[in-house]
Amino acid sequence: MYVTIADFVREWNWESSLTLKVLEGLTDESLNQKVYPEGRTLGRIVWHFTTNIPEYLAHFGLIIDEVEDEKHVPTSAKEITNTFKRISSSAIRAIEEQWTDETLKEVQIAFGREETNAQILMGLIKHIIHHRGQATILMRQAGIKPFGVYGPAKEDWFHLGVENPPL
């Protein structure tokens, strides 16, 4: 749990850097990969967790610029990556400028239950991690080797001297 804003910023910066590495592996073509025929595309998923950041924070009282056309999924992977980078930095600025370590202890209603602002921020990170996991699966289905977020991708085990990686 976050006790200080600095605690959150440290984790946010780490998770944001991992997310950027995943996003940087996308191609414009891969954005069309679907979960299933009627399902969301990879582009829709990564655009969702990108544009949801300011929406989520605004819902809990932070003033932050939102994405103008959040419903329109860009066809450019680079545009999505750059938007995530911009929004990620903007989110940190908003939190550092508008909340304090004491603010993290305040309780709000979040999705029908009471949570501290620290829990709310943790929920934002978990939301991104959840969708980032979906994105790496769809990248693999689109023929792209995903970035190894919390461990190596299967292709990278060989470079670590492991011939038969764990399943």
Protein Blocks (a to p, Z undefined) as FASTA:
>chain_A
ZZbfklmmmmmmmmmmmmmmmmmmpcfklmmpcfblklccfklmmmmmmmmmmmmmmmno
pacdddfblmlccfbfklmmmmmmmmmmmmmmmmmmmpcfklmmpccdeehiacdfklmm
mmmmmmmmmmmmmmmmmmmmnopacddfkbccfklmmmnopabdcZZ
